[in-house]
Amino acid sequence: MLNDEHVELRKSVEEFAREVVAPVIGDYYERCEFPYDIVRKMGAMGLFGLPVPEEYGGMGGDYFALCLALEELARVDSSVAITLEAAVSLGEMPILRFGTDAQKQRWLPKMAAGETLGAFGLTEPGGGSDVPGGMRTTAVLDGGEWLINGSKAFITNSGTDITGVVAVAAITGRREDGRPEISTILVPSGTPGFTVSKKYSKVGWSASDTRELSFADCRVPEENLLGERGRGYAQFLQTLDEGRVAIAALSVGLAQGCVDESLRYVRERRAFGQEIGRYQAVQFKIADMEARVHTARLAYYHAAERMLAGLPFKKEAAIAKLVSSNAAMDNARDATQVFGGYGFMNEFPVGRFYRDAKILEIGEGTSEVQRMLIARELGLPA
């Protein structure tokens, strides 16, 4: 499935992750500091513009190229990988897919260069998986402007110094049957009434930016509507289907990183007079880890292939996300066990992998939601 361009991209990102990210990311992680310098270098490489057309300042590649980059970055660190994933998959793609030409011209060139980050405001403090039923954020047209009130939770890239805009899902009315009409509105950073809370103290992804947002009589122009009014929920569902393939790729990267680090360690660590890699119990554990990575990679490759071919891929994306996130969590646990006490130290990558893995079973749709989607695609009752 990989063409020559994909192979070259994968090699260049692998080298970047190993030579630029790996030596410094542990310090950023310990300080819970956003790695602006790394992000700037990623922008210079064109990673933020991989699936963006050249007319909007991008590289003109495909979504699978983004997935390959995410996998290679996550082999070393997931904070950097999720910064890229959220910026492109959740920040840029909704504008590319549904925006007007004016919106694309305004935002995409700077986003593709990594000079500006976008964010995706869907989840709320009182509702995550139960959209639209749990949504409380509202937007009302008033004098040619949208008047927005509400809050969003767990929003990645929403409070950095280079965050430019957040695509916010809000209730803009009621349908005839009483169901909420949900639309998407672009809210630039710094807009009066738009408040970004301090960073969360998180278990993992410590070098990424995640915050709660609030909107109190926040006004933006009517033309900031993204796509058709009332189509916001459908837009976000499409965005999440694509995003699940990307998160699957990131999960595969973390799972592969666990194998990489374990192989390196078992050849160096000696116990009871020999390298621990000579013990069958250790060999079997690493063999299982490699099998999980291989299976998960095939799953996300297949989902990406269908997506690029224009075929339905909702079920395949859910399978890829479910299998890959489980592989990441299982491999992180096993790698920590291989490392023993050293696996519990943050200075070792597997310690960070263990902390980062759990959110992959939660973000962009929990494992339970993926199972629900798979069941529905099989024709089982909702």
Buried (B, 14 or more C-beta within 10 A) or exposed (E): EEEEEBEEBBEBBBEBBBEBBBEBBBEBBEEBBBBEEBBBBBBEBBBBBBBBBEEBBBBBBBBBBBBBBBBBBBBBBBBBBBBBBBBBBBBBBBBBEBBEEEBBEBBBBBBBBBBBBBBBBBBBBEBBEEBBEEBBBBBEEEEEBBBBBBBBBBBBBBBBEBBBBBBBBBBBBEEEEEEBBBBBBBBBBEBEBBBBBEBBEBEBBBBBBBBBBBBEEBBBEEEBBBBEBBBBBBBBEBBBBBBBBBBBBBBBBBBBBBBBBBBEBBEEBEEEEEBBBBBEEBEEBBEEBBEBBBBBBBBBBBBBBBBBEEEEBBBBBBBBBBBBBBBBBBBBBBBBBBBEEBBEEBEBBBBBBBBBBBBBBBBBBBBEBBEBBBBBBEEEEE
